[in-house]
């Protein structure tokens, strides 16, 4: 089973595309946390594992990452879009 990795930078509206943002500016949120991302992943219907001590290769401060289990059937783009939409709802 392949695990998808979601770094906070993928969904961070403060990051540019070259800094790692993978969703549109409209879907992105400011400074998403791994806890929020994990909660959104679970809302989408997948299991999430938080690794807090990891650092995204393009950043210097460790913000952690979320491993998504069981998302083999979803494309990474679709998964990130769904998670970003739920992040917006969570912060509502």
Secondary structure, 3 states (H helix, E strand, C coil): CCCEEEEHHHHECCCCCCCCCCCCCCCCECCCCHHHHHHHHHHHCCEEEEECCCCCCCCCCCCCEEEEECCCCCCHHHHHHHHHHHHHHHHC
